[in-house]
Amino acid sequence: MKKNKLFLLLILVSLVAITYFSLQESQTGDNYLNEIELYRKEKNLQMLSEGFPFANNKESFTGLKYYDPDPVFRISASLSPIRNKKVVILPTNDELESRYLEYAYADFAIDGIKCRLLILEVLDQGPAKGTLFLAFADETSARETYGAGRYVDINKVPGSSSLLIDFNKAYNPYCAYSDSYSCPLPPRENVLNVAIRAGEKSYK
């Protein structure tokens, strides 16, 4: 009799635990989707602000285009530091150059396909000096997304062995909207042989 009661108690505890963690996971998912939605609303408002691409042409702005948010593309990549770092010079859309320093490689997999991205560090003087820069292209480039690639903001966490890459926040460089901007192109290492259907699509 006692064994039956203990068994029923264990089942009850298990059901409560499963329900609790399911609700927690659902809530976390909802919070993430809300975060992405807010991020995109703020991005639209930013585009109309002084110094941004549509500040002087607000009437023509119809809002940025995006893929539906997908948590699968919020990736924790393993980080491989580069010991003998070299300066990388990236060409820009207007035939100029931008200088960066190698920082590390980020390794991950999408749909079973192994991917590696080169993370760079900003060298130029200014408020962005020392921050990380990630530009990439993929199988959607020039088809569904901007042909010259997209960017993802990366937070530097010194000493960490992993790096968060949220492709749902991938965005177009400003030269996607106006030729008056100078935008660095992705390094050859960052042209992926996989479709990243996340983040911003082509505007036009």
N, C-alpha and C positions, 0 to 999 in steps of 0.2 A: 504493500500500500504506500509506504514511504517512498519507494523507488518510483512509483507512478506519479506521485506529487512532485518529486524532484525533477522527473522528466518533463512534466507539464510546465514547471517553473522555468526550466532551461529553454523550452520552446517559446514561452512568453517573453523571456528576456531577449532571445534572439530576434523575435518579431519586432520588439520595441527598438532594438539596435538597428535593424535593417530599415525600419521606417524613419528613424532619426537621421541616419546617414543619407538616405535617399532624399529627404527634405533638405538637408544641408547642401547636397550636391545640386539639387534643383535651384535652391536659392543662390548658390554661387554662380550657376549658369545664368540666372536672371540678372544678377548684379553685373556680370561681365557684358551681357548684351546691352544693358542700360548704359554701361560705361562707353561702349562703342558708339551707341546712338548719340550720347552727349558729345563725344569727341567729334563726331561728324557735323553736328549742329554748330559747334564752336568753330569748326574749320570753315563752314560756309560763311559765317559772320566775319571771320578773319579775312576772307578773300575780298570783302568789301571795304576793309579798313585802309587808312592812309598808308601808302607804300606797298600795298599788295596788288595783285594783277587786275582786279576789277574795281579798284577804288574810283577810277574815272570813267567807268563804263558799267555802272550798276544796273542799268535797265536791261542790258543784254545777258546778265548772269542768271542762269537757270538752275544753279545748284550743281555740286559735284556729283558724279556718278560712281556708284559703288557696287561691289558684290555683296550679297547677303553675308552678315557676320558668321564665321564658322570657327568655333574654338579649336578645331583640328589644326588651324594655321597659327595658333598661338603656341610657339615652339620653344622648349628649353633645349638649347643646343650646347653640346660639349665644346669647351674652349681650349684651343691649342695655342699657347703663346709662341711668338716668333722671337727667337733669341737674337739673331743677327739682323736687326731691323734695317730696312732700306727705305729710301725716299721713293715714293711712287708718284709719277706725274700723269695726271689724267687729262685728256683733251676735253674741251667743252664744245657745246653746240655752236658757238660763234668763233671757233678756231683759236681759242686761247688755251691756257693751261692752268690747272690747279695742282698744288703740291700737298702730298699727304705722307704720313709715316706709317709703315706697316705696324699693326697692333697685334692681331691674332687671327687664327682661322676658327670659324664656327662650323661644326659638323652636326648634321642631323639627317633624318630621312623623311621623305614624303611619299606615300603610296609604295613603300618598299624601295624607293630609289634613294640612294645615298647622295647627299648634297654637301658641298663645302663652299663657304663664302669667306672672302677676305674682308676683315674688318680693318678700317683705316682710322688714323688719328689726325685731326686737323692741325696743320703746321702754321698756317698763316696767322699773323698777328690780328688780334681783335677778340671780341667776347667769346667766339667759338673755339679759340685756340685750346688744344688739349682734349676737346670732346671727340666722340667717336662718330664715324661716318660710314654708312652702308648704302651703296647703290647696287642694284641688281637688275638683270633682265631675265626673262623666262619664256616659256613657250606661248604665253599670251601676248608678248610684246609685239606691237605693230599689227595685232589682230584685234584683241579685245582691250588691251591697255596701251599706254603711250609707248611709241616705238623706241624711244631713247632710254627706256628703263624707268624704274621707280626708286624711291628712297624709303628707308625705315629708320626712325630715330632709335638709337641704342644707348642705354645707360651704362656707364663705366662702373664696374664693381671691382676695385683692386683686390687681387688675390683669389677671386672666384674662379672655379673650374667650369662654370656654365654661364650661359648668356641667354636672356629672354629676347626672342625675335617675334614680334607680333605682326604678322603680315596683314592682319585685318586693319592695321593702321598704316599700311604702305600707301605712299602718296606720290603724286606727280611732281617733278621739279617745275618751277614757275615758267620755264621756257615752253611748257606744254600749252600755255595760254597766251604767251606773248614772246615775240622774238627779241624784245628789249632786255631779256634776262640772260645771264651767262650761267650755264648749268654743266657741271662735270658729268661725263658719261661713265657708266660702270666699267670697272677693269675687266679684262678678258676672263679672269678666273671666276667672275660673278655672273656669267651667262649660264643659267641653269637649263638642263635638259628635262625640265618638268614644268607643268602648268601650275602657277600660283594663282588660283582663282580666289583671291582675297584682296581686300583693300580697294584702292581707287581704280576705276576704269578710265578709258579715254574720255576726255570731256566732249569732244565733237563727235 
